[in-house]
C-alpha cells in the first residue's frame, strides 16, 4: 500500500496533504475498514462510537446455462483467475445445469496455464490436490485449477467450486439469503469478464461510500 500511495502522490502531489500512513488509527472522524469476518468483530468493537463502514469476507459466483460461447468462458476465466481469485468480486463458485460438460470450460481455462509456473500459486494447487486425493474426493483439473463439487461459495486459491442445478429460480432463492455474496456473473447478471470492473455506483455491499463521506 505504501508503494501504491507513493505512486498516487507522484501523479498528483496535492494528495500528500490528504494521505497519512500510520501504525495506529486514532482521532479520526470516521473509519472505513476491510478485513475478514473475524477481524470485523474487532473493528466493530473499536470503532463502535464513530461513524464507520466495516467490510467482511465476500465472494462472487457465476450462473452458467451450458450455452456459453468460447469467448464468454474465456472472460469467465478472467473473473475466476484475476488476482489469483482472492478478490471479493472473483468468482469462486459456479452453478451449472445437470449433466454439464466441463471439458470445454477446462480447455478454455488453459489461457491461465502459466499460473502453474507461479511457485506460490502452485504450492496452493499442490496442497489442495493432495487433500482431495487423500480424502478420495472426486476432482477435475487442467493443471492450473481444481474443479470440486462443493456447496460452499468460498473456495481456496487454485480451486473453483461447483454445484449442479435443475431450476434457476431455486439457485436465486438460495443466493438471496446469503450475505456473503458480492455479485453474480452470467447472462442477465454482470456480464462475463466484468466482475472486476464495477461502475462508480457499484458500491460494496450496497453501501454508498460517497454519501457516507459527504454526510460527515
N, CA and C of each residue as an Amber inpcrd file, in Angstrom:
protein
   648
   0.8330000  -1.1970000   0.0000000   0.0000000   0.0000000   0.0000000
   0.8770000   1.2590000   0.0000000   1.9870000   1.2040000   0.7230000
   2.8740000   2.3640000   0.7610000   3.3640000   2.7090000  -0.6390000
   3.7340000   1.6940000  -1.4010000   4.1960000   1.9190000  -2.7750000
   3.0650000   2.5080000  -3.6190000   1.8550000   2.0030000  -3.4260000
   0.6930000   2.4950000  -4.1640000   0.4510000   3.9730000  -3.8630000
   0.5390000   4.3350000  -2.5780000   0.3390000   5.7320000  -2.1720000
   1.4120000   6.6240000  -2.7810000   2.6500000   6.1480000  -2.7850000
   3.7410000   6.9250000  -3.3730000   3.4950000   7.1660000  -4.8610000
   2.9540000   6.1750000  -5.5420000   2.6250000   6.3260000  -6.9590000
   1.5400000   7.3850000  -7.1500000   0.5030000   7.3160000  -6.3000000
  -0.5860000   8.2860000  -6.4020000  -0.0760000   9.7090000  -6.2040000
   0.7730000   9.8820000  -5.1970000   1.3140000  11.2130000  -4.9140000
   2.2250000  11.6770000  -6.0480000   2.9190000  10.7220000  -6.6700000
   3.7610000  11.0610000  -7.8110000   2.9420000  11.6080000  -8.9670000
   1.7420000  11.0480000  -9.1380000   0.8550000  11.5140000 -10.2090000
   0.1300000  12.8010000  -9.8190000  -0.2190000  12.9110000  -8.5270000
  -0.9550000  14.0780000  -8.0490000  -0.3810000  14.5060000  -6.6970000
   0.6710000  15.3610000  -6.7000000   1.3670000  15.7730000  -5.4680000
   0.4480000  16.3290000  -4.3820000  -0.6770000  16.9350000  -4.7500000
  -1.5810000  17.5240000  -3.7540000  -2.1210000  16.4720000  -2.7930000
  -2.1160000  15.2070000  -3.2040000  -2.6250000  14.1400000  -2.3420000
  -1.7520000  13.9190000  -1.1140000  -0.5230000  14.4280000  -1.1480000
   0.3760000  14.2560000   0.0040000  -0.1850000  14.9200000   1.2530000
  -1.1060000  15.8850000   1.0700000  -1.7270000  16.5700000   2.2040000
  -2.9560000  15.8250000   2.7180000  -3.3450000  14.7750000   1.9990000
  -4.5920000  14.0810000   2.3500000  -4.3930000  12.6380000   2.7930000
  -3.1770000  12.1160000   2.6170000  -2.9320000  10.7070000   2.9450000
  -1.8400000  10.5950000   4.0000000  -2.1280000   9.8630000   5.0490000
  -1.1490000   9.6180000   6.1110000  -1.0680000   8.1170000   6.3560000
   0.1280000   7.5770000   6.3910000   0.3340000   6.1700000   6.7260000
   0.7880000   6.0980000   8.1790000   0.0470000   5.3670000   8.9850000
   0.3450000   5.3030000  10.4100000   0.1490000   3.8920000  10.9350000
   0.7930000   3.5840000  12.0500000   0.6650000   2.2560000  12.6480000
  -0.6430000   2.0990000  13.4170000  -1.1560000   3.2090000  13.9510000
  -2.3980000   3.1670000  14.7110000  -3.3620000   4.2380000  14.2230000
  -4.6400000   3.8730000  14.1690000  -5.6670000   4.8200000  13.7430000
  -6.2870000   5.4730000  14.9690000  -6.0000000   6.7550000  15.1320000
  -6.5240000   7.4850000  16.2850000  -7.0330000   8.8560000  15.8520000
  -8.0030000   9.3520000  16.6140000  -8.5170000  10.7220000  16.4410000
  -9.0700000  10.9930000  15.0480000  -9.6990000   9.9970000  14.4590000
 -10.3300000  10.1920000  13.1540000 -11.8260000  10.4780000  13.3400000
 -12.4000000  11.1870000  12.3910000 -13.8320000  11.4920000  12.4570000
 -14.6840000  10.2750000  12.1200000 -14.1560000   9.4060000  11.2690000
 -14.8920000   8.2160000  10.8450000 -13.8950000   7.1720000  10.3520000
 -14.3690000   5.9430000  10.2100000 -13.4710000   4.8630000   9.8190000
 -14.1200000   3.9810000   8.7490000 -13.2920000   3.5890000   7.7940000
 -13.6820000   2.5740000   6.8190000 -12.6330000   1.4760000   6.9230000
 -13.0650000   0.2830000   7.2460000 -12.1190000  -0.8190000   7.4480000
 -12.5850000  -2.0550000   6.6880000 -11.6320000  -2.8090000   6.1900000
 -11.9590000  -4.0460000   5.4870000 -11.0800000  -5.1690000   6.0140000
 -11.6350000  -6.3510000   6.0910000 -10.8880000  -7.4930000   6.6020000
 -11.7410000  -8.7450000   6.5650000 -11.3830000  -9.7130000   7.3700000
 -12.1170000 -10.9720000   7.4110000 -13.3370000 -10.8520000   8.3230000
 -14.1560000 -11.8850000   8.3440000 -15.2940000 -11.8940000   9.2640000
 -14.8130000 -11.8260000  10.7030000 -13.6630000 -12.4320000  10.9640000
 -13.1220000 -12.4250000  12.3210000 -12.6260000 -11.0340000  12.7140000
 -11.8320000 -10.4020000  11.8460000 -11.2940000  -9.0780000  12.1730000
 -12.3910000  -8.0250000  12.2460000 -13.4870000  -8.2440000  11.5180000
 -14.5760000  -7.2650000  11.5310000 -15.1870000  -7.1280000  12.9220000
 -15.1560000  -8.1990000  13.7010000 -15.6930000  -8.1330000  15.0630000
 -14.8910000  -7.1570000  15.9090000 -13.5860000  -7.1570000  15.6970000
 -12.7190000  -6.2350000  16.4400000 -12.9190000  -4.7970000  15.9560000
 -13.0550000  -4.6380000  14.6420000 -13.3180000  -3.3000000  14.0990000
 -14.6240000  -2.7370000  14.6510000 -15.6460000  -3.5790000  14.6910000
 -16.9510000  -3.1390000  15.2000000 -16.8300000  -2.6850000  16.6520000
 -15.9990000  -3.3670000  17.4120000 -15.8150000  -3.0310000  18.8290000
 -15.0370000  -1.7210000  18.9870000 -13.9000000  -1.6260000  18.2910000
 -13.0300000  -0.4570000  18.4530000 -13.6270000   0.8220000  17.8660000
 -14.3930000   0.6850000  16.7930000 -14.9240000   1.8650000  16.1170000
 -16.4070000   2.0840000  16.3880000 -16.9420000   1.4210000  17.3930000
 -18.3850000   1.4480000  17.6550000 -18.9420000   2.8570000  17.8450000
 -18.1830000   3.7330000  18.4940000 -18.7130000   5.0690000  18.7970000
 -18.4330000   6.0980000  17.7040000 -17.8640000   5.6410000  16.5960000
 -17.5890000   6.5440000  15.4740000 -18.4040000   6.0990000  14.2520000
 -18.7170000   7.0270000  13.3620000 -19.3250000   6.6130000  12.0890000
 -18.3620000   5.6570000  11.3810000 -18.8690000   4.5690000  10.8470000
 -17.9490000   3.5970000  10.2410000 -18.6380000   2.7410000   9.1830000
 -17.8110000   2.2130000   8.3100000 -18.2120000   1.1750000   7.3630000
 -17.2280000   0.0340000   7.5590000 -17.7230000  -1.1290000   7.9060000
 -16.8690000  -2.2940000   8.1350000 -17.1970000  -3.3510000   7.0850000
 -16.1980000  -3.7440000   6.3270000 -16.4000000  -4.7630000   5.2940000
 -15.8880000  -6.1090000   5.7650000 -16.6370000  -7.1590000   5.4210000
 -16.3040000  -8.5250000   5.8220000 -15.9510000  -9.3650000   4.5920000
 -15.7620000 -10.6620000   4.8180000 -15.4840000 -11.5690000   3.7130000
 -16.6510000 -11.5860000   2.7290000 -16.3410000 -11.4670000   1.4730000
 -17.3460000 -11.5600000   0.4200000 -16.7560000 -12.3430000  -0.7490000
 -17.6090000 -12.9100000  -1.5580000 -17.1500000 -13.6050000  -2.7540000
 -18.2420000 -13.5210000  -3.8080000 -17.9610000 -14.0470000  -4.9960000
 -18.9080000 -13.9480000  -6.1050000 -19.0760000 -15.2980000  -6.7910000
 -20.1760000 -15.4340000  -7.5100000 -20.4910000 -16.6960000  -8.1770000
 -20.8910000 -16.4250000  -9.6230000 -20.9360000 -17.4980000 -10.3990000
 -21.4040000 -17.4030000 -11.7860000 -22.4880000 -18.4480000 -12.0160000
 -23.4920000 -18.0600000 -12.7620000 -24.5800000 -18.9710000 -13.1200000
 -24.4660000 -19.2650000 -14.6120000 -24.1680000 -20.5230000 -14.9460000
 -23.9740000 -20.9190000 -16.3380000 -25.2020000 -21.6530000 -16.8700000
 -25.4470000 -21.5040000 -18.1560000 -26.5740000 -22.1840000 -18.7920000
 -26.1310000 -23.4190000 -19.5630000 -24.8350000 -23.4910000 -19.8800000
 -24.3360000 -24.5720000 -20.7120000 -24.2460000 -24.1670000 -22.1690000
 -24.7510000 -22.9760000 -22.4860000 -24.7260000 -22.4870000 -23.8710000
 -23.7110000 -21.3680000 -24.0730000 -22.8200000 -21.1980000 -23.1220000
 -21.8300000 -20.1190000 -23.2120000 -20.8800000 -20.3520000 -24.3830000
 -20.5060000 -19.2690000 -25.0310000 -19.5430000 -19.3460000 -26.1250000
 -18.1300000 -19.4590000 -25.5600000 -17.1960000 -19.7910000 -26.4330000
 -15.7950000 -19.8640000 -26.0150000 -15.3330000 -18.5180000 -25.4730000
 -15.7470000 -17.4390000 -26.1310000 -15.3580000 -16.0970000 -25.6850000
 -15.9080000 -15.8040000 -24.2920000 -17.1430000 -16.1940000 -24.0390000
 -17.7370000 -15.9540000 -22.7220000 -17.0140000 -16.7480000 -21.6410000
 -16.6290000 -17.9760000 -21.9510000 -15.9090000 -18.7920000 -20.9760000
 -14.5090000 -18.2370000 -20.7270000 -13.8910000 -17.6890000 -21.7730000
 -12.5840000 -17.0450000 -21.5890000 -12.7040000 -15.8670000 -20.6250000
 -13.7680000 -15.1010000 -20.7870000 -13.9840000 -13.9570000 -19.9040000
 -14.3110000 -14.4170000 -18.4890000 -15.0360000 -15.5260000 -18.3800000
 -15.2890000 -16.0950000 -17.0540000 -13.9720000 -16.4660000 -16.3920000
 -13.0270000 -16.9640000 -17.1920000 -11.7050000 -17.2840000 -16.6560000
 -11.0520000 -16.0720000 -16.0230000 -11.2430000 -14.8960000 -16.6320000
 -10.7120000 -13.6610000 -16.0440000 -11.3570000 -13.4010000 -14.6850000
 -12.6660000 -13.6350000 -14.6010000 -13.3730000 -13.4200000 -13.3350000
 -12.9010000 -14.3860000 -12.2520000 -12.4650000 -15.5600000 -12.6730000
 -12.0200000 -16.5840000 -11.7190000 -10.5650000 -16.3800000 -11.3070000
  -9.6800000 -16.1920000 -12.2900000  -8.2440000 -16.2140000 -12.0300000
  -7.6200000 -14.8720000 -11.6330000  -8.2000000 -13.7570000 -12.0720000
  -7.5890000 -12.4520000 -11.7940000  -7.3270000 -12.2800000 -10.3020000
  -6.1770000 -11.7180000  -9.9690000  -5.7610000 -11.5240000  -8.5710000
  -5.6840000 -12.8580000  -7.8260000  -5.4160000 -13.9240000  -8.5740000
  -5.3230000 -15.2720000  -8.0060000  -6.6260000 -15.7040000  -7.3260000
  -7.7280000 -15.0590000  -7.6950000  -9.0180000 -15.4420000  -7.1280000
  -9.2770000 -14.9250000  -5.7350000  -8.4720000 -13.9660000  -5.2810000
  -8.5540000 -13.5140000  -3.8880000  -9.5260000 -12.3600000  -3.6530000
 -10.0230000 -11.7360000  -4.7120000 -10.8830000 -10.5710000  -4.5330000
 -12.3200000 -10.9300000  -4.1940000 -13.0290000  -9.9860000  -3.6010000
 -14.4300000 -10.2320000  -3.2440000 -15.3060000 -10.3420000  -4.4880000
 -14.8250000  -9.8380000  -5.6190000 -15.5870000  -9.9210000  -6.8620000
 -15.0840000 -11.0470000  -7.7620000 -14.1360000 -11.8340000  -7.2740000
 -13.7000000 -13.0130000  -8.0160000 -14.7470000 -14.1140000  -7.9040000
 -14.9850000 -14.8030000  -8.9940000 -15.9110000 -15.9370000  -8.9800000
 -15.2140000 -17.1290000  -8.3310000 -15.7560000 -17.5870000  -7.2210000
 -15.1740000 -18.7220000  -6.5060000 -16.0500000 -19.9690000  -6.6090000
 -17.2270000 -19.7990000  -7.2150000 -18.1240000 -20.9430000  -7.4060000
 -18.9790000 -20.7250000  -8.6430000 -19.2700000 -21.8250000  -9.3450000
 -20.1670000 -21.7640000 -10.4960000 -21.3390000 -22.7140000 -10.2740000
 -22.4910000 -22.2910000 -10.7460000 -23.6770000 -23.1450000 -10.7530000
 -23.9000000 -23.5780000 -12.1930000 -23.9940000 -24.8780000 -12.4050000
 -24.1050000 -25.4090000 -13.7650000 -25.3170000 -26.3290000 -13.8640000
 -25.9280000 -26.4250000 -15.0570000 -27.0710000 -27.3290000 -15.2210000
 -26.6400000 -28.7860000 -15.0910000 -27.5810000 -29.6380000 -14.7570000
 -27.2800000 -31.0640000 -14.6250000 -26.7240000 -31.6130000 -15.9380000
 -25.7630000 -32.5130000 -15.8230000 -25.0780000 -33.1340000 -16.9640000
 -24.2230000 -32.1310000 -17.7470000 -23.8020000 -31.0760000 -17.0820000
 -22.9380000 -30.0800000 -17.7250000 -21.6110000 -30.7160000 -18.1080000
 -21.1140000 -30.3970000 -19.2970000 -19.8350000 -30.9150000 -19.7820000
 -18.7310000 -29.9130000 -19.4360000 -17.8490000 -30.3070000 -18.5310000
 -16.8030000 -29.3990000 -18.0460000 -15.5860000 -29.3360000 -18.9680000
 -15.5070000 -30.2210000 -19.9590000 -14.2920000 -30.2980000 -20.7760000
 -13.9830000 -28.9720000 -21.4740000 -15.0000000 -28.3720000 -22.0830000
 -14.7780000 -27.1100000 -22.7940000 -14.3070000 -26.0310000 -21.8340000
 -14.9210000 -25.9840000 -20.6510000 -14.5420000 -24.9900000 -19.6470000
 -13.0790000 -25.1420000 -19.2620000 -12.6530000 -26.3700000 -18.9780000
 -11.2650000 -26.6080000 -18.5810000 -10.3020000 -26.2880000 -19.7210000
 -10.6910000 -26.6220000 -20.9380000  -9.8320000 -26.3220000 -22.0910000
  -9.6540000 -24.8130000 -22.2570000 -10.7450000 -24.0730000 -22.1400000
 -10.6800000 -22.6170000 -22.2920000  -9.8580000 -21.9910000 -21.1730000
  -9.9680000 -22.5460000 -19.9800000  -9.2210000 -22.0190000 -18.8340000
  -7.7160000 -22.2280000 -18.9680000  -7.2890000 -22.9640000 -19.9870000
  -5.8490000 -23.1310000 -20.2200000  -5.1780000 -21.8120000 -20.5660000
  -5.9790000 -20.7940000 -20.8160000  -5.4420000 -19.4460000 -21.0080000
  -4.5880000 -19.0460000 -19.8130000  -4.9190000 -19.5970000 -18.6540000
  -4.1930000 -19.2670000 -17.4290000  -3.2690000 -20.3980000 -16.9780000
  -2.8690000 -21.2450000 -17.9140000  -1.9890000 -22.3650000 -17.5760000
  -0.6650000 -21.8970000 -16.9820000  -0.2560000 -20.6600000 -17.3240000
   1.0260000 -20.1460000 -16.8320000   1.0550000 -20.0160000 -15.3110000
  -0.1160000 -19.9630000 -14.6730000  -0.1280000 -19.8360000 -13.2150000
   0.4480000 -21.0780000 -12.5390000   0.4490000 -22.1920000 -13.2600000
   1.0340000 -23.4140000 -12.7100000   2.5400000 -23.2690000 -12.5340000
   3.1190000 -22.2290000 -13.1630000   4.5500000 -21.9700000 -13.0240000
   4.8390000 -20.9570000 -11.9190000   3.7960000 -20.3790000 -11.3500000
   3.9660000 -19.4210000 -10.2490000   4.0900000 -20.2210000  -8.9580000
   5.2480000 -20.1600000  -8.2980000   5.5200000 -21.1070000  -7.2150000
   4.5430000 -21.0080000  -6.0540000   4.1050000 -19.8110000  -5.7010000
   3.1750000 -19.6940000  -4.5720000   1.7900000 -20.2160000  -4.9480000
   1.3600000 -19.9160000  -6.1670000   0.0750000 -20.4380000  -6.6310000
   0.1500000 -21.9570000  -6.7260000   1.2730000 -22.4650000  -7.2680000
   1.4440000 -23.9170000  -7.4310000   1.4690000 -24.6110000  -6.0790000
   2.0450000 -23.9700000  -5.0640000   2.0430000 -24.5670000  -3.7240000
   0.6180000 -24.7760000  -3.2290000  -0.2410000 -23.7810000  -3.4730000
  -1.6470000 -23.9080000  -3.0790000  -2.3410000 -25.0070000  -3.8790000
  -2.0590000 -25.0470000  -5.1620000  -2.6490000 -26.0720000  -6.0260000
  -2.2470000 -27.4700000  -5.5540000  -0.9510000 -27.6640000  -5.3230000
  -0.4570000 -28.9760000  -4.8890000  -1.0440000 -29.3780000  -3.5410000
  -1.1540000 -28.4150000  -2.6350000  -1.7040000 -28.6910000  -1.3000000
  -3.1640000 -29.1350000  -1.4010000  -3.9630000 -28.3790000  -2.1510000
  -5.3800000 -28.7210000  -2.2780000  -5.5760000 -30.0310000  -3.0310000
  -4.7540000 -30.2520000  -4.0460000  -4.8300000 -31.5080000  -4.7920000
  -4.5300000 -32.6900000  -3.8760000  -3.4890000 -32.5560000  -3.0520000
  -3.1200000 -33.6310000  -2.1250000  -4.2570000 -33.9330000  -1.1500000
  -4.9080000 -32.8840000  -0.6510000  -6.0260000 -33.0800000   0.2770000
  -7.1520000 -33.8750000  -0.3740000  -7.4770000 -33.5280000  -1.6080000
  -8.5790000 -34.2160000  -2.2810000  -8.2180000 -35.6650000  -2.6050000
  -6.9690000 -35.8980000  -2.9480000  -6.5290000 -37.2700000  -3.2200000
  -6.5840000 -38.1010000  -1.9420000  -6.0720000 -37.5500000  -0.8460000
  -6.0860000 -38.2680000   0.4310000  -7.5090000 -38.5510000   0.9030000
  -8.4070000 -37.6130000   0.6440000  -9.8030000 -37.7760000   1.0690000
 -10.6530000 -38.5020000   0.0350000  -9.9750000 -38.9700000  -1.0420000
 -10.6730000 -39.6840000  -2.1160000 -11.8500000 -38.8690000  -2.6660000
 -11.6040000 -37.5770000  -2.7960000 -12.6140000 -36.6520000  -3.2990000
 -12.4950000 -36.5380000  -4.8160000 -13.6220000 -36.6720000  -5.5070000
 -13.6000000 -36.5460000  -6.9640000 -13.2500000 -35.1120000  -7.3570000
 -12.3600000 -34.9820000  -8.3220000 -11.9670000 -33.6560000  -8.7960000
 -11.6950000 -33.6970000 -10.2950000 -11.7300000 -32.5250000 -10.9050000
 -11.3340000 -32.3550000 -12.3000000 -10.2950000 -31.2450000 -12.3410000
  -9.3600000 -31.3430000 -13.2560000  -8.3100000 -30.3220000 -13.3210000
  -7.7280000 -30.2140000 -14.7260000  -7.2060000 -29.0390000 -15.0100000
  -6.4610000 -28.8230000 -16.2520000  -4.9970000 -28.5160000 -15.9390000
  -4.6260000 -28.6720000 -14.6700000  -3.2590000 -28.4130000 -14.2520000
  -3.0590000 -27.0660000 -13.5990000  -4.0730000 -26.1800000 -13.7230000
  -3.9430000 -24.8640000 -13.0880000  -5.1130000 -24.5410000 -12.1590000
  -6.1500000 -25.3710000 -12.2060000  -7.2870000 -25.1550000 -11.3060000
  -7.9610000 -26.4900000 -11.0160000  -8.5300000 -26.5950000  -9.8320000
  -9.2470000 -27.7970000  -9.4220000 -10.7410000 -27.4920000  -9.4040000
 -11.5240000 -28.3210000 -10.0630000 -12.9780000 -28.1930000 -10.0160000
 -13.5090000 -29.2030000  -9.0100000 -14.1920000 -28.7010000  -7.9900000
 -14.6690000 -29.5410000  -6.8960000 -16.1540000 -29.2890000  -6.6690000
 -16.9360000 -30.3570000  -6.5950000 -18.3500000 -30.1880000  -6.2600000
 -18.4560000 -29.9020000  -4.7680000 -18.9400000 -28.7200000  -4.4280000
 -18.9810000 -28.2800000  -3.0320000 -20.0670000 -27.2250000  -2.8820000
 -20.8200000 -27.3100000  -1.8030000 -21.9080000 -26.3630000  -1.5670000
 -21.4010000 -24.9850000  -1.1390000 -20.1710000 -24.9060000  -0.6490000
 -19.6300000 -23.6420000  -0.1560000 -19.4140000 -22.6370000  -1.2920000
 -19.7150000 -21.3670000  -1.0110000 -19.4480000 -20.3210000  -2.0040000
 -17.9640000 -19.9960000  -2.0710000 -17.3090000 -20.0090000  -0.9270000
 -15.8800000 -19.6900000  -0.8690000 -15.0580000 -20.9150000  -1.2530000
 -13.9940000 -20.6780000  -1.9910000 -13.0800000 -21.7640000  -2.3450000
 -11.6490000 -21.2880000  -2.1380000 -10.7300000 -22.2000000  -1.8210000
  -9.3320000 -21.8000000  -1.6230000  -8.6580000 -21.4490000  -2.9450000
  -7.4960000 -20.8260000  -2.8560000  -6.7220000 -20.4850000  -4.0540000
  -6.4940000 -21.7420000  -4.8870000  -6.6660000 -21.6250000  -6.1920000
  -6.4550000 -22.6920000  -7.1780000  -7.6370000 -23.6500000  -7.2770000
  -8.7320000 -23.3590000  -6.5940000  -9.9060000 -24.2370000  -6.6370000
 -11.1540000 -23.4470000  -7.0140000 -12.0000000 -24.0600000  -7.8180000
 -13.2850000 -23.4730000  -8.1970000 -14.3740000 -24.4730000  -7.8350000
 -15.2470000 -24.0920000  -6.9300000 -16.3370000 -24.9720000  -6.5260000
 -17.4580000 -24.9370000  -7.5620000 -18.2300000 -26.0120000  -7.6030000
 -19.3940000 -26.0200000  -8.4870000 -20.5380000 -26.8040000  -7.8520000
 -21.7410000 -26.4680000  -8.2720000 -22.9430000 -27.2090000  -7.8810000
 -23.8330000 -27.3250000  -9.1050000 -24.5460000 -28.4370000  -9.1920000
 -25.4960000 -28.6210000 -10.2810000 -26.8500000 -28.0380000  -9.8790000
 -27.5970000 -27.5940000 -10.8660000 -28.9410000 -27.0960000 -10.5740000
 -29.9180000 -27.5820000 -11.6420000 -31.1700000 -27.6850000 -11.2440000
 -32.2310000 -28.0360000 -12.1880000 -33.1810000 -26.8710000 -12.3880000
 -33.1300000 -25.9240000 -11.4460000 -34.0090000 -24.7640000 -11.5170000
 -33.2400000 -23.4960000 -11.1890000 -33.2090000 -22.5720000 -12.1280000
 -32.5430000 -21.2880000 -11.9110000 -33.1970000 -20.5410000 -10.7560000
 -34.5060000 -20.6820000 -10.6370000 -35.2350000 -19.9970000  -9.5690000
 -34.7780000 -20.4740000  -8.1970000 -34.5210000 -21.7830000  -8.0790000
 -34.0630000 -22.3300000  -6.7970000 -32.6890000 -21.7720000  -6.4280000
 -31.8250000 -21.6440000  -7.4340000 -30.4890000 -21.0820000  -7.1880000
 -30.6090000 -19.6520000  -6.6910000 -31.4210000 -18.8610000  -7.3690000
 -31.5730000 -17.4590000  -6.9920000 -32.1830000 -17.3170000  -5.6060000
 -33.1100000 -18.2050000  -5.2630000 -33.7360000 -18.1540000  -3.9410000
 -32.7180000 -18.4340000  -2.8470000 -31.8160000 -19.3910000  -3.0980000
 -30.8040000 -19.7230000  -2.0910000 -29.7600000 -18.6180000  -1.9690000
 -29.3980000 -17.9960000  -3.0940000 -28.4030000 -16.9270000  -3.0650000
 -28.9510000 -15.6670000  -2.4080000 -30.2400000 -15.4450000  -2.5350000
 -30.8550000 -14.2430000  -1.9640000 -30.7190000 -14.2090000  -0.4480000
 -30.5350000 -15.3750000   0.1520000 -30.4230000 -15.4610000   1.6090000
 -28.9710000 -15.3910000   2.0840000 -28.0310000 -15.3070000   1.1440000
 -26.6180000 -15.3970000   1.5090000 -25.9600000 -14.0220000   1.5750000
 -25.5770000 -13.6210000   2.7800000 -24.9720000 -12.2950000   2.9880000
 -23.5240000 -12.2360000   2.5100000 -22.9250000 -13.3910000   2.2140000
 -21.5210000 -13.4160000   1.7910000 -21.3450000 -13.1190000   0.3060000
 -22.4320000 -12.9970000  -0.4110000 -22.3660000 -12.8380000  -1.8620000
 -22.1690000 -11.3820000  -2.2660000 -21.1560000 -11.1360000  -3.0930000
 -20.8910000  -9.7810000  -3.5880000 -21.5760000  -9.5350000  -4.9240000
 -21.4140000 -10.4550000  -5.8640000 -22.0730000 -10.2700000  -7.1540000
 -22.2590000 -11.6060000  -7.8670000 -23.1320000 -11.5880000  -8.8780000
 -23.4330000 -12.7670000  -9.6800000 -23.0610000 -12.4680000 -11.1300000
 -22.3430000 -13.3870000 -11.7410000 -21.9050000 -13.2440000 -13.1290000
 -22.7020000 -14.2090000 -13.9990000 -23.0950000 -13.7570000 -15.1720000
 -23.8160000 -14.6330000 -16.0830000 -24.7790000 -13.8550000 -16.9560000
 -25.4620000 -14.5450000 -17.8430000 -26.4440000 -13.9130000 -18.7230000
 -27.5840000 -13.3540000 -17.8740000 -27.8440000 -12.0610000 -18.0290000
 -28.8850000 -11.4260000 -17.2350000 -28.3680000 -10.8400000 -15.9370000
 -27.0730000 -11.0580000 -15.6820000 -26.4430000 -10.5210000 -14.4720000
 -25.2390000  -9.6770000 -14.9040000 -24.1890000  -9.6530000 -14.1140000
 -22.9690000  -8.9680000 -14.5450000 -22.3660000  -9.7570000 -15.7080000
 -22.0700000  -9.1150000 -16.8290000 -21.5320000  -9.8300000 -17.9890000
 -20.2070000 -10.5220000 -17.6690000 -19.9690000 -11.6360000 -18.3340000
 -18.7130000 -12.3610000 -18.1610000 -17.5290000 -11.4330000 -18.4310000
 -16.5280000 -11.5090000 -17.5680000 -15.3170000 -10.7170000 -17.7420000
 -15.3500000  -9.3550000 -17.0980000 -16.5060000  -8.9610000 -16.5440000
 -16.6250000  -7.6200000 -15.9710000 -16.8050000  -7.6280000 -14.4560000
 -16.6230000  -8.7740000 -13.8380000 -16.7920000  -8.8410000 -12.3800000
 -15.8480000  -7.8820000 -11.6640000 -14.6350000  -7.7240000 -12.2120000
 -13.6410000  -6.8660000 -11.5750000 -13.6800000  -5.4300000 -12.1040000
 -14.7620000  -5.0900000 -12.7900000 -14.8830000  -3.7350000 -13.3400000
 -16.1920000  -3.0810000 -12.9030000 -16.3780000  -2.8860000 -11.6140000
 -17.6240000  -2.2630000 -11.1500000 -17.7130000  -0.8150000 -11.6140000
 -18.9290000  -0.3340000 -11.7870000 -19.1140000   1.0690000 -12.1530000
 -18.9140000   1.9290000 -10.9140000 -18.9070000   3.2320000 -11.0960000
 -18.6940000   4.1500000  -9.9770000 -19.7920000   4.0490000  -8.9280000
 -20.9480000   3.5270000  -9.3220000 -22.0610000   3.4290000  -8.3650000
 -22.2860000   2.0040000  -7.8640000 -21.4050000   1.0820000  -8.2490000
 -21.4940000  -0.2900000  -7.7330000 -20.7540000  -0.3760000  -6.4030000
 -21.3710000   0.1430000  -5.3650000 -20.7150000   0.1850000  -4.0590000
 -20.7040000  -1.1950000  -3.4010000 -19.6250000  -1.4950000  -2.7030000
 -19.5070000  -2.7680000  -1.9980000 -20.6220000  -2.9100000  -0.9750000
 -21.2690000  -4.0700000  -0.9770000 -22.3630000  -4.3720000  -0.0430000
 -23.5270000  -3.3980000  -0.1740000 -23.5740000  -2.6400000  -1.2670000
 -24.6700000  -1.7080000  -1.4680000 -24.6130000  -0.4730000  -0.5910000
 -23.4740000  -0.2500000   0.0610000 -23.3080000   0.9150000   0.9370000
 -22.6930000   2.0590000   0.1360000 -23.4010000   3.1560000   0.0230000
 -22.9380000   4.3130000  -0.7470000 -21.8230000   5.0270000   0.0230000
 -20.5840000   4.7210000  -0.3400000 -19.4290000   5.2680000   0.3720000
 -19.3290000   6.7820000   0.2280000 -19.6550000   7.3050000  -0.9370000
 -19.5790000   8.7500000  -1.1560000 -20.5860000   9.4780000  -0.2710000
 -21.8000000   8.9630000  -0.1870000 -22.8110000   9.5760000   0.6880000
 -22.3700000   9.5260000   2.1450000 -21.7330000   8.4150000   2.5160000
 -21.2210000   8.2740000   3.8810000 -20.1950000   9.3650000   4.1810000
 -19.2710000   9.5730000   3.2570000 -18.2070000  10.5620000   3.4670000
 -18.7390000  11.9920000   3.4540000 -19.6700000  12.2730000   2.5540000
 -20.1910000  13.6420000   2.4620000 -21.1380000  13.9840000   3.6100000
 -21.5960000  12.9570000   4.3280000 -22.5120000  13.2110000   5.4500000
 -21.7810000  13.5200000   6.7520000 -20.4660000  13.3740000   6.7510000
 -19.6950000  13.5840000   7.9860000 -19.6300000  15.0690000   8.3540000
